[in-house]
Amino acid sequence: GVGDALSRGFGLEPITPRMRTWPHLRAFVVMGVLDCFGTFLTAMGAVYTPGQFQTLLNQSLIPATMAASALFLHERYSTGQLGAAALLVSGAVISVVPSLLPSHHAVYANDEAAS
């Protein structure tokens, strides 16, 4: 099938009939359902979340997943992986900072109102 062709194409071992049984597929079904719920809840919450914070939340998903796997699964990460996660978060924070600063238009409007 398609899965076997992809496995061969990537130089991986073929998919065995045992891999197609329910105990092995169950984990993928659970991950798919959880991913579906996560996407649905993100869409529902996006209505109430300002756009600049949506970017920050989306970009923090990978570092948050890394932190959870380090805490619960005792996963260890290399310096490069930790640096990439830090770069990701810092880039997201930098993109949000301008929206948190007062705009020049608001400052000028307040100066004109005061005079």
N, CA, C and O of each residue as an XYZ file, in Angstrom:
460
protein
N       0.811     -1.184      0.000
C       0.000      0.000      0.000
C       0.857      1.252      0.000
O       2.075      1.203     -0.176
N       0.191      2.361      0.200
C       0.847      3.669      0.202
C       1.854      3.773      1.346
O       2.960      4.282      1.163
N       1.464      3.285      2.528
C       2.363      3.338      3.682
C       3.641      2.564      3.445
O       4.723      3.003      3.833
N       3.513      1.389      2.796
C       4.700      0.590      2.489
C       5.599      1.307      1.492
O       6.823      1.297      1.629
N       4.986      1.927      0.491
C       5.768      2.650     -0.517
C       6.498      3.828      0.121
O       7.663      4.077     -0.191
N       5.829      4.550      1.006
C       6.485      5.668      1.693
C       7.620      5.172      2.581
O       8.690      5.778      2.626
N       7.385      4.072      3.284
C       8.436      3.507      4.139
C       9.659      3.147      3.316
O      10.786      3.471      3.690
N       9.437      2.481      2.200
C      10.570      2.127      1.330
C      11.244      3.372      0.775
O      12.471      3.430      0.692
N      10.454      4.367      0.397
C      10.998      5.602     -0.163
C      11.901      6.344      0.808
O      12.878      6.971      0.398
N      11.577      6.274      2.091
C      12.384      6.938      3.114
C      13.438      6.012      3.708
O      14.142      6.388      4.646
N      13.548      4.813      3.169
C      14.558      3.879      3.646
C      14.229      3.271      4.994
O      15.133      2.875      5.729
N      12.953      3.189      5.330
C      12.527      2.624      6.604
C      12.074      1.184      6.406
O      11.910      0.720      5.278
N      11.879      0.498      7.501
C      11.391     -0.876      7.431
C       9.932     -0.864      6.985
O       9.217      0.103      7.244
N       9.481     -1.928      6.316
C       8.078     -1.960      5.869
C       7.116     -2.056      7.052
O       7.488     -2.488      8.143
N       5.876     -1.645      6.810
C       4.838     -1.726      7.833
C       4.351     -3.167      7.893
O       3.902     -3.714      6.886
N       4.438     -3.776      9.057
C       4.054     -5.175      9.219
C       2.561     -5.278      9.562
O       1.968     -4.310     10.038
N       1.955     -6.441      9.323
C       0.546     -6.616      9.717
C       0.324     -6.378     11.213
O      -0.736     -5.896     11.611
N       1.304     -6.709     12.031
C       1.179     -6.483     13.478
C       1.063     -4.990     13.791
O       0.361     -4.603     14.725
N       1.751     -4.152     13.010
C       1.683     -2.711     13.224
C       0.300     -2.147     12.892
O      -0.060     -1.063     13.349
N      -0.467     -2.886     12.098
C      -1.796     -2.433     11.699
C      -2.890     -2.906     12.657
O      -4.069     -2.648     12.417
N      -2.518     -3.587     13.728
C      -3.507     -4.067     14.688
C      -3.892     -2.956     15.657
O      -3.185     -1.957     15.796
N      -5.025     -3.151     16.323
C      -5.569     -2.106     17.192
C      -4.620     -1.646     18.292
O      -4.520     -0.436     18.499
N      -3.924     -2.505     19.005
C      -3.062     -1.963     20.068
C      -2.045     -0.939     19.549
O      -1.721      0.019     20.250
N      -1.552     -1.131     18.352
C      -0.589     -0.175     17.798
C      -1.290      1.056     17.244
O      -0.773      2.167     17.356
N      -2.456      0.868     16.650
C      -3.190      1.991     16.070
C      -3.854      2.858     17.128
O      -4.116      4.037     16.890
N      -4.129      2.281     18.302
C      -4.825      3.021     19.358
C      -4.091      4.303     19.728
O      -4.716      5.348     19.907
N      -2.781      4.227     19.843
C      -2.003      5.422     20.212
C      -2.181      6.523     19.168
O      -2.274      7.698     19.524
N      -2.229      6.161     17.890
C      -2.400      7.161     16.842
C      -3.806      7.747     16.842
O      -3.989      8.932     16.567
N      -4.799      6.916     17.152
C      -6.168      7.406     17.247
C      -6.287      8.387     18.416
O      -6.902      9.444     18.277
N      -5.710      8.046     19.547
C      -5.755      8.936     20.710
C      -5.058     10.256     20.388
O      -5.584     11.322     20.710
N      -3.881     10.201     19.758
C      -3.170     11.439     19.401
C      -3.981     12.277     18.423
O      -4.009     13.503     18.530
N      -4.643     11.622     17.469
C      -5.466     12.340     16.510
C      -6.651     13.033     17.160
O      -6.966     14.175     16.828
N      -7.309     12.345     18.087
C      -8.450     12.932     18.788
C      -7.996     14.111     19.656
O      -8.647     15.155     19.672
N      -6.890     13.947     20.370
C      -6.386     15.045     21.203
C      -5.970     16.244     20.355
O      -6.214     17.388     20.738
N      -5.345     15.990     19.208
C      -4.969     17.075     18.304
C      -6.208     17.789     17.780
O      -6.220     19.014     17.656
N      -7.244     17.025     17.475
C      -8.504     17.602     17.009
C      -9.107     18.516     18.079
O      -9.527     19.634     17.783
N      -9.146     18.033     19.318
C      -9.673     18.852     20.410
C      -8.826     20.110     20.617
O      -9.363     21.193     20.846
N      -7.509     19.961     20.537
C      -6.631     21.120     20.708
C      -6.871     22.173     19.650
O      -6.912     23.365     19.954
N      -7.030     21.745     18.411
C      -7.293     22.689     17.322
C      -8.654     23.347     17.498
O      -8.786     24.555     17.306
N      -9.664     22.568     17.861
C     -11.004     23.111     18.074
C     -11.013     24.135     19.203
O     -11.579     25.219     19.055
N     -10.388     23.797     20.330
C     -10.375     24.720     21.462
C      -9.560     25.972     21.155
O      -9.883     27.056     21.641
N      -8.513     25.832     20.358
C      -7.742     27.003     19.944
C      -8.601     27.932     19.095
O      -8.562     29.151     19.264
N      -9.374     27.352     18.184
C     -10.251     28.164     17.345
C     -11.322     28.864     18.174
O     -11.652     30.020     17.906
N     -11.863     28.185     19.169
C     -12.884     28.790     20.024
C     -12.288     29.918     20.880
O     -12.931     30.949     21.081
N     -11.084     29.729     21.373
C     -10.454     30.742     22.211
C      -9.912     31.921     21.422
O      -9.713     33.001     21.980
N      -9.670     31.728     20.128
C      -9.096     32.795     19.301
C     -10.018     34.000     19.211
O      -9.555     35.125     19.024
N     -11.308     33.776     19.343
C     -12.271     34.874     19.271
C     -12.058     35.856     20.416
O     -12.289     37.056     20.264
N     -11.623     35.351     21.545
C     -11.461     36.181     22.739
C     -10.013     36.573     23.016
O      -9.724     37.195     24.039
N      -9.104     36.214     22.114
C      -7.682     36.482     22.324
C      -7.189     37.476     21.282
O      -7.365     37.243     20.086
N      -6.575     38.580     21.706
C      -6.038     39.539     20.739
C      -5.006     38.885     19.808
O      -4.283     37.974     20.211
N      -4.951     39.355     18.578
C      -4.089     38.756     17.554
C      -2.630     38.645     17.947
O      -1.994     37.629     17.666
N      -2.078     39.682     18.599
C      -0.665     39.637     18.954
C      -0.385     38.529     19.968
O       0.709     37.964     19.968
N      -1.340     38.210     20.824
C      -1.136     37.145     21.807
C      -1.342     35.770     21.196
O      -0.787     34.786     21.687
N      -2.131     35.687     20.135
C      -2.294     34.416     19.432
C      -0.950     33.959     18.878
O      -0.610     32.778     18.953
N      -0.192     34.895     18.325
C       1.139     34.572     17.812
C       2.031     34.049     18.922
O       2.727     33.049     18.747
N       2.014     34.716     20.048
C       2.841     34.307     21.182
C       2.435     32.918     21.685
O       3.297     32.092     21.987
N       1.145     32.664     21.774
C       0.669     31.355     22.231
C       1.059     30.251     21.249
O       1.510     29.182     21.660
N       0.887     30.509     19.959
C       1.236     29.500     18.952
C       2.728     29.183     18.969
O       3.116     28.020     18.861
N       3.556     30.199     19.103
C       5.003     29.989     19.068
C       5.521     29.366     20.360
O       6.607     28.787     20.373
N       4.762     29.477     21.438
C       5.217     28.887     22.695
C       4.814     27.417     22.824
O       5.145     26.772     23.819
N       4.109     26.887     21.836
C       3.663     25.497     21.904
C       4.840     24.524     21.944
O       4.830     23.589     22.746
N       5.842     24.719     21.107
C       6.983     23.794     21.064
C       7.776     23.834     22.371
O       8.049     22.772     22.931
N       8.160     25.010     22.884
C       8.873     25.017     24.173
C       8.023     24.456     25.320
O       8.561     23.808     26.218
N       6.707     24.695     25.305
C       5.847     24.153     26.360
C       5.802     22.628     26.278
O       5.807     21.951     27.307
N       5.759     22.089     25.069
C       5.779     20.640     24.882
C       7.107     20.070     25.359
O       7.145     19.008     25.981
N       8.192     20.773     25.068
C       9.507     20.325     25.532
C       9.564     20.319     27.060
O      10.091     19.381     27.658
N       9.028     21.357     27.688
C       9.043     21.428     29.157
C       8.202     20.304     29.761
O       8.603     19.684     30.746
N       7.033     20.042     29.166
C       6.174     18.973     29.682
C       6.835     17.609     29.523
O       6.748     16.773     30.422
N       7.494     17.375     28.389
C       8.145     16.079     28.193
C       9.366     15.926     29.093
O       9.694     14.814     29.506
N      10.040     17.027     29.401
C      11.167     16.957     30.336
C      10.662     16.654     31.745
O      11.291     15.903     32.490
N       9.528     17.240     32.099
C       8.977     17.051     33.444
C       8.366     15.664     33.624
O       8.651     14.983     34.609
N       7.534     15.249     32.685
C       6.779     14.003     32.854
C       7.466     12.777     32.272
O       7.320     11.677     32.804
N       8.215     12.951     31.183
C       8.851     11.810     30.526
C      10.354     11.739     30.790
O      11.029     10.809     30.348
N      10.871     12.733     31.518
C      12.300     12.820     31.835
C      13.152     12.870     30.563
O      14.244     12.305     30.507
N      12.634     13.552     29.556
C      13.355     13.737     28.293
C      14.467     14.761     28.508
O      14.293     15.731     29.246
N      15.595     14.544     27.866
C      16.710     15.475     27.960
C      16.971     16.048     26.585
O      16.882     15.334     25.586
N      17.293     17.331     26.523
C      17.487     18.025     25.252
C      18.912     18.534     25.148
O      19.553     18.861     26.147
N      19.387     18.592     23.927
C      20.736     19.099     23.674
C      20.738     20.622     23.775
O      19.685     21.258     23.797
N      21.922     21.185     23.835
C      22.066     22.638     23.899
C      21.464     23.289     22.662
O      20.830     24.340     22.755
N      21.663     22.666     21.501
C      21.103     23.210     20.261
C      19.587     23.225     20.273
O      18.973     24.189     19.815
N      18.974     22.169     20.789
C      17.517     22.108     20.865
C      16.972     23.156     21.825
O      15.972     23.813     21.537
N      17.634     23.308     22.967
C      17.203     24.326     23.926
C      17.397     25.728     23.367
O      16.563     26.608     23.579
N      18.499     25.934     22.652
C      18.743     27.231     22.026
C      17.704     27.553     20.970
O      17.258     28.696     20.864
N      17.314     26.550     20.182
C      16.291     26.767     19.155
C      14.951     27.116     19.796
O      14.232     27.984     19.301
N      14.613     26.446     20.894
C      13.363     26.759     21.594
C      13.409     28.175     22.173
O      12.416     28.900     22.115
N      14.540     28.565     22.724
C      14.685     29.923     23.262
C      14.599     30.957     22.151
O      14.000     32.016     22.336
N      15.186     30.666     21.010
C      15.114     31.568     19.856
C      13.674     31.723     19.388
O      13.248     32.821     19.028
N      12.938     30.646     19.390
C      11.540     30.671     18.984
C      10.717     31.567     19.906
O       9.938     32.399     19.441
N      10.892     31.393     21.203
C      10.143     32.198     22.167
C      10.565     33.656     22.102
O       9.719     34.548     22.151
N      11.864     33.908     21.991
C      12.318     35.306     21.939
C      11.809     35.997     20.678
O      11.454     37.175     20.724
N      11.768     35.294     19.568
C      11.221     35.886     18.346
C       9.750     36.224     18.489
O       9.301     37.268     18.017
N       8.997     35.347     19.137
C       7.576     35.599     19.357
C       7.379     36.788     20.295
O       6.503     37.623     20.072
N       8.193     36.859     21.338
C       8.085     37.980     22.286
C       8.433     39.293     21.595
O       7.754     40.301     21.793
N       9.482     39.283     20.790
C       9.880     40.500     20.073
C       8.776     40.958     19.132
O       8.575     42.160     18.957
N       8.061     40.024     18.527
C       6.985     40.411     17.608
C       5.784     40.981     18.351
O       4.986     41.706     17.756
N       5.636     40.672     19.636
C       4.497     41.153     20.419
C       4.797     42.481     21.102
O       3.879     43.268     21.334
N       6.047     42.747     21.427
C       6.416     43.940     22.200
C       5.890     45.244     21.586
O       5.347     46.065     22.325
N       6.022     45.478     20.270
C       5.507     46.748     19.735
C       4.020     46.975     19.996
O       3.592     48.116     20.170
N       3.234     45.910     20.025
C       1.798     46.093     20.267
C       1.507     46.412     21.733
O       0.424     46.898     22.057
N       2.460     46.143     22.614
C       2.258     46.433     24.026
C       2.695     47.848     24.401
O       2.282     48.369     25.437
N       3.522     48.470     23.570
C       3.995     49.822     23.837
C       2.933     50.834     23.430
O       2.164     50.581     22.502
N       2.880     51.965     24.104
C       1.892     52.981     23.712
C       2.221     53.521     22.317
O       3.384     53.716     21.964
N       1.181     53.752     21.552
C       1.406     54.261     20.192
C       1.675     55.755     20.242
O       1.273     56.435     21.186
N       2.358     56.265     19.222
C       2.675     57.702     19.149
C       1.408     58.519     18.969
O       1.329     59.652     19.442
N       0.420     57.960     18.294
C      -0.820     58.701     18.062
C      -1.539     58.979     19.373
O      -2.093     60.063     19.557
N      -1.538     58.017     20.284
C      -2.200     58.208     21.571
C      -1.471     59.266     22.393
O      -2.114     60.047     23.095
N      -0.140     59.306     22.320
C       0.640     60.293     23.061
C       0.351     61.688     22.530
O       0.148     62.615     23.314
N       0.328     61.853     21.195
C       0.059     63.165     20.607
C      -1.367     63.619     20.900
O      -1.601     64.805     21.132
N      -2.296     62.714     20.893
C      -3.684     63.070     21.186
C      -3.815     63.555     22.626
O      -4.558     64.498     22.899
N      -3.097     62.916     23.547
C      -3.135     63.345     24.942
C      -2.453     64.694     25.119
O      -2.910     65.509     25.922
N      -1.359     64.952     24.380
C      -0.680     66.243     24.469
C      -1.564     67.356     23.959
O      -1.585     68.440     24.543
N      -2.304     67.119     22.873
C      -3.182     68.155     22.305
C      -4.352     68.419     23.239
O      -4.786     69.562     23.384
N      -4.866     67.374     23.871
C      -5.997     67.551     24.792
C      -5.574     68.327     26.040
O      -6.377     69.064     26.611
N      -4.327     68.167     26.461
C      -3.837     68.845     27.663
C      -3.603     70.327     27.410
O      -3.671     71.131     28.340
N      -3.323     70.706     26.139
C      -3.024     72.124     25.897
C      -4.238     72.938     25.551
O      -4.129     74.143     25.324
